[in-house]
Each structure stands twice: as structure tokens, then as C-alpha cells.
Amino acid sequence: MGGIGSGSWYRWNKQTTVDECKRVDIRYMRKHGLLKPYTMGSLSWTRGGEPNGFINYTCYEDKLALKFRYREYGDEWQPVNQNIYFTTTTCNYGGIRKWFACPNCGRRVAVLCSDGPLFLCRHCYQLPYSSQNEGKIDRVFSKKHKLGAKIFENYDNGYGWLKKKGMHWKTFERHYRKYQRVNQQVEDITINMLKGLDIAINAKK
């Protein structure tokens, strides 16, 4: 099932983003009590509901020690041991807060990303956030899909049907009007893109 704004035919030259990488987030670890000295465990990721890798860690007073395997472009798996040292700042109401010091540039960060053999900050890997990587066209398509998923019980690749369970009709109708306006923008953009493509093809004949 598809429709205008479905699939990824309108995307090209997409750059890897922070959201697409495996990440270690010190805020998550703090919230779940994983930063206590000599805490050991593993961090895992999923993609589409399926397992997508894991790393083992040991937390010390001054650093987080990671153990994992890495391979690139189908090469053999290689063991990696990486130490990530902590840096701290003073909180406004007392106490201190831990941050990661990027192993490459030393920048104080909350999140380290894996877009290579090591976990480094997004600046070292030159990774944008997804929102930064979205152009005008992407933002309109994204807005349509977010609205569709919000108001329809079933929403798939640009098509939605049945009001979301538990949503009041007045709320649904208000959001549906927004959805219709955005969908019109999607159709206008698509028509203009196809016209531009047709002009380019005719110009080459």
C-alpha cells in the first residue's frame, strides 16, 4: 500500500544522522543507576523491534570501560576495548553532574555515537541530527506522517483510516483539518517536482 509521500523515492544523498547510530547516553545511564562505581552490565540496541548489537561495560570512579566487537564492510570482527573518561560540572543546587569527555576531542558531551570503530561525539563524526538533515520537502512529508500516525488507528505509507481509539471526535476533526492542509502541500510539492522532472527530460531531447 502506498501513496503520495510514501516510501523514500524523494530522498537522495542522505547523510547518516545521530538518530541512526548506536549511542551511549550518560543521561540514560544516570537515570537507571548504571554510573555507580564497579557497576557491570551491557547496553543493547534494537532496530525495527529486532536486536541490533550490544556492548559490555564496567563503570569506574573516573571512567566507563567498554568492550565490544566491530567490523567494517564485511571484514572480520575485531575486539575493541575503549575507555571513556568522565568530566564533571557543579549543579546549581549542589552536587556534581558527570559527563563524557569525548575520547577524540575532549569535548564535554552527554551522548557518544558509533559511526566507526569507536564511540565519539557527533562533532568528531560530523553527524547531524535527523531534523538538521531534513530539507523543506522532507519536513512537509514528515509532518504529514506524524499527523497521520497521531489521528488514525491505522496509518500506512501515506494512507490513514479509522479514528484513533479514545480520541474525541472534535479533537480528531481539528487535527484532520490540519492533516488535509498538509496533505495538500504534499500533493502540490509532488506535482511541482514531477513538472520539473518532465521539463528537465524534455530539455534533453
MOGI-V208169 format. One record per residue. N is the residue number from 0. RES is the residue in three letters. NEAR is the number of other ideal C-beta (glycine too) atoms within 8 Angstrom. Layout:
N:RES:NEAR
N:RES:NEAR
This chain:
0:MET:6
1:GLY:7
2:GLY:8
3:ILE:8
4:GLY:10
5:SER:9
6:GLY:5
7:SER:4
8:TRP:4
9:TYR:8
10:ARG:6
11:TRP:4
12:ASN:3
13:LYS:6
14:GLN:7
15:THR:7
16:THR:12
17:VAL:12
18:ASP:6
19:GLU:6
20:CYS:12
21:LYS:8
22:ARG:9
23:VAL:14
24:ASP:8
25:ILE:12
26:ARG:8
27:TYR:8
28:MET:12
29:ARG:10
30:LYS:6
31:HIS:6
32:GLY:7
33:LEU:11
34:LEU:10
35:LYS:7
36:PRO:6
37:TYR:7
38:THR:10
39:MET:7
40:GLY:7
41:SER:7
42:LEU:8
43:SER:9
44:TRP:9
45:THR:8
46:ARG:6
47:GLY:4
48:GLY:4
49:GLU:6
50:PRO:7
51:ASN:8
52:GLY:8
53:PHE:9
54:ILE:11
55:ASN:10
56:TYR:13
57:THR:9
58:CYS:13
59:TYR:9
60:GLU:4
61:ASP:5
62:LYS:9
63:LEU:14
64:ALA:12
65:LEU:14
66:LYS:9
67:PHE:11
68:ARG:7
69:TYR:8
70:ARG:9
71:GLU:7
72:TYR:4
73:GLY:4
74:ASP:6
75:GLU:4
76:TRP:6
77:GLN:9
78:PRO:7
79:VAL:11
80:ASN:7
81:GLN:10
82:ASN:9
83:ILE:14
84:TYR:9
85:PHE:11
86:THR:9
87:THR:8
88:THR:8
89:THR:7
90:CYS:8
91:ASN:3
92:TYR:4
93:GLY:3
94:GLY:6
95:ILE:7
96:ARG:8
97:LYS:9
98:TRP:12
99:PHE:16
100:ALA:12
101:CYS:14
102:PRO:10
103:ASN:8
104:CYS:8
105:GLY:5
106:ARG:9
107:ARG:8
108:VAL:11
109:ALA:7
110:VAL:13
111:LEU:12
112:CYS:14
113:SER:9
114:ASP:8
115:GLY:7
116:PRO:6
117:LEU:9
118:PHE:10
119:LEU:13
120:CYS:14
121:ARG:11
122:HIS:8
123:CYS:10
124:TYR:11
125:GLN:6
126:LEU:12
127:PRO:10
128:TYR:9
129:SER:10
130:SER:5
131:GLN:7
132:ASN:10
133:GLU:8
134:GLY:5
135:LYS:5
136:ILE:9
137:ASP:11
138:ARG:9
139:VAL:12
140:PHE:11
141:SER:9
142:LYS:9
143:LYS:15
144:HIS:11
145:LYS:8
146:LEU:12
147:GLY:12
148:ALA:8
149:LYS:8
150:ILE:13
151:PHE:12
152:GLU:8
153:ASN:7
154:TYR:9
155:ASP:7
156:ASN:8
157:GLY:11
158:TYR:10
159:GLY:10
160:TRP:6
161:LEU:7
162:LYS:9
163:LYS:10
164:LYS:5
165:GLY:3
166:MET:9
167:HIS:5
168:TRP:7
169:LYS:6
170:THR:8
171:PHE:12
172:GLU:8
173:ARG:8
174:HIS:11
175:TYR:9
176:ARG:8
177:LYS:9
178:TYR:13
179:GLN:8
180:ARG:8
181:VAL:12
182:ASN:11
183:GLN:8
184:GLN:10
185:VAL:13
186:GLU:9
187:ASP:8
188:ILE:10
189:THR:10
190:ILE:8
191:ASN:8
192:MET:10
193:LEU:8
194:LYS:8
195:GLY:8
196:LEU:8
197:ASP:8
198:ILE:8
199:ALA:8
200:ILE:8
201:ASN:7
202:ALA:6
203:LYS:5
204:LYS:4
